[in-house]
Structure formats: C-alpha cells, structure tokens
Amino acid sequence: MKNFRTESDSIGEKEIPNAAYYGVQTLRASENFKITGHNVYPEIIRSIVEIKLAAAVTNKKAGAVSAEAADAIAQACREILSGRYTENFIVDSIQGGAGTSLNMNANEVIANRAIEILGGKKGEYTIVHPNDSVNCGQSTNDVYPSAGKIAIIRLLKKVSKQLERLDKAFFEKAEELKNVIKMGRTEMQDAVPISFGQVFAAYNSAILRDIERFEFAEQALSKLNLGGTAIGTGINADSEYINEIVPTLSDITGLKLTQADDLIDATQNLDSFVYVSGIVKSCATTLSKISNDLRLMSSGPRTGFSEINLMPKQNGSSIMPGKVNPVIPEVVNQIAFKIIGNDVAITHAAEAGQLELNAFEPIIFHCLFESLDILHNGISAFADCIKEITVNKRQCEENIENSIGTVTALCPYIGYNRASKLAKRALKENKTIREIIIEENIMPKSKLDKILNPNAMI
C-alpha cells in the first residue's frame, strides 16, 4: 500500500503523506516558511474553522454549495472544533502571502475530512474541493483578517479576566493598608507623606482604565470585512451569502460581530489592529511602571527603601547567599519591553500596506497573539504577587520622621521662604524638621505635633 498520494497545484505536483488531511498547498507553504518554528496560534485555527462552518451553512442556504457537500464540510468543521485533526495545521505563524497559507491549510484539511465523510479518499477533490467548495464565497483577504479579529477578541477577554483579578488584588491591598503611612517621593526625592492605601488605590484606578480600554478594543475588532472577498467588492460571492455570513458567524461564535460598513476600506486598512496594539501596550506600560515602584519600595533589605516586602520566590544569586530578588516585577517589566517591541512591528506592518491589500497581517497577528498571551500570563503572576505584599511600618515611620519633605506642611503657617531655610538647616545639620522647629521655638509643641502628624498630611 502506498504511503503517499500525489496532489497538484499551479506550481506542480507533490507527494502528500496518505495520513495527512492537509494537501499540496499546505505542504508547499510549510516548506517555504520555516521562520519561527511555531505553528499558527490555536485560537486563530479555531476562528478560521468557525468561519468555514458559517460559510458552509450560508452557502447551503444560498444554494451555492450542494446540501450534501455543505453538510459534510460543516461536520468536518465541528470535528476540528472539538479538537480533532488540529495536528494537520502545520504552517508557520509568520508566512508570506497575506495569510493564504493558513486559509488553504484550513480549506484542505476540511475538504479531505469532508471527502472521507462522503465515502471518498483524501485528495479526491471532485467530491469536495478546497477552493470551490470549502472556500466558496470567500477569499483569504476577508477570511484571514476576520479570523484574526475573532481570535484577538477572545484573547482580549482572557486578559481582561486577569486584569479584573489584579484590580481586585489592588483594591483589597488598598483597604488593608489604608492606615499605613509612607513617605511619598517625586523625582526620587522626598516629597510629602502618602498612605499605602492611596498608593494601591491609584494602581487600582489605572487598571480600571485598562479594563475599559480592552472593552473598547473588543468593539473595534467586531466589524469584519467578511463577504468582501478579494478586495472588498464581493466578487464571486452570492448576494445572499454576503448578507448572511456575518450574522451566521456571530451565532456560531457567540460574539457580537457585524459586517463593516465599507468592505473595501476594511480590507485594505489595518488601523484597528494598531489601535488595539496601542491599548495592549498602554496596559503593559502601566504594569511596568507599577513594577518599577514595587522594586524600589522593596529594595534592600538593609540599604534600600525597605518599605514593603515581596514574597520570596527563589534564590536570587548563585554567589551571594541569602539574596532574594523581586523576580515577578522584573518579569512584568520584561513582558512590557517585548510588547512595546511588538507594537513597533505592528505599526510598521500596518503602514506598509499597498493599494487594495496589506500583505503583512501574519506578522501583526503573530505579534498581537504573543503580546496578549504573555500579558495574560504575566498579570496572573502579578496579581498573586500583589496579594502577598506586606509592609515594614517601623521603617516607614522612621522615613517620615527623618524626611525634610514634612516641612511642606508648615508652609501655610510660616511661609514658603522660611520653611525653605528650615529645610536647608535641617539637611545641613542632619536634624529633623521637628528638632529645628523646637530649637527655634517657632510654635508650641502641641501645635507642631498636630501639623506633623502623618495622618494630617495625607
């Protein structure tokens, strides 16, 4: 028994393993694009198969594909969505051809499984054809971006759930530490006191904005160019198919999807992906800034700020015994660096489109999928890190007492210029503001204690 079957395309013939559900175009693409070593992201396989299912249902209704073929295609799609045959999606995540490789990979796998369902053998494309049947009414140029948008919407939803966990962690930490005061700093210099409750409440507010932005991002991606086929004009697609494909897909996916008002615009312009990438970058940037704060506040344990304690996660050095590093904030920083880099690539790719199509969606999807994936994982670890934070109250109290910044609270009573002179003297003589005020007998101690009470300064 032969282990291979022969398939042909416009380039020529190739031998395909008999066990494979992919065909000649998929194998050729797999050989052409050995780029990342990673196959396409599972979420886009799911979404492109859902599109093929919706197309089969819609084409059957429109009479564009026979009921027998459409039903077999639909059954094949449902089997793939249940987890079967996914190992046959073998094309690289980054590929030339604007996503044609993945689209044909899906078309061939679905066609060959549908052929089997109808009693034929793989490769007998007179029964179900990858292009004429599975791809009926479609083009890579409307299928691939639509599949990418659906995949990104779902990834955004996953990240949003982790952001909600992080938001809760910050809120609870703010409540827990609302009565613990620390010294605030601006430009790394002593400023005025602030409570840990206020610090973590501010982080909480920033995360709430990110959650809102993610909701906007989902809305921006919900408009699809599906039905526009090659360049948005709808060539080769039945009018009933064009009108029904997106509502059908919306029912299948459970997502609120609509057809773009201008299919030509939606086919050639990828600004929605730039917009979403910017939102993801904004979130990562905020998390990185918070991580910077935590690393500073936990620095020490003896010669740094030593205001907070992060839960020890692992040994911090192969040479320095007992050293523990802030590894979770550090990894969040690195995630942000990667996401910022991915955003640059996405921006360049979206700008590089020409005329009626942008060929560079594969790199856009590769970068956005990666950004959302690592952001999801990073936030999950970060939320756990926040829950475990404790504070060094004594150190914070000493910092406030020794700080020159507390002189700011005296300005309404003694004026800015005099307060400035007191600050300079305290710094020069290595004394506290309290000591200088008492020495110069500027005000009664009872009044001074009231003004310099940390709780009165927040």
Secondary structure, DSSP 4 states (H G I P E B T S, - for coil): --SEEEEE-SS-EEEEETT-S--HHHHHHHHH--SSS-BPPHHHHHHHHHHHHHHHHHHHHHTSS-HHHHHHHHHHHHHHHTT-SGGG---BSS-SSTTHHHHHHHHHHHHHHHHHHTT--TT-TTTS-IIIIITTT--HHHHHHHHHHHHHHHHHHHHHHHHHHHHHHHHHHHHHTTT-EEEEEETTEEEEEEEHHHHHHHHHHHHHHHHHHHHHHHHHHSEE-TT-TTTSS-TTS-HHHHHHHHHHHHHHHTS--EE-S-HHHHHH--HHHHHHHHHHHHHHHHHHHHHHHHHHHT--SSSS---EEPPP-S---SSSTT----HHHHHHHHHHHHHHHHHHHHHHHHHT-BTTB-TTHHHHHHHHHHHHHHHHHHHHHHHHHHHT-EE-HHHHHHHHHH-SGGGGGGHHHH-HHHHHHHHHHHHHHT--HHHHHHHTT-S-HHHHHHHT-GGGG-
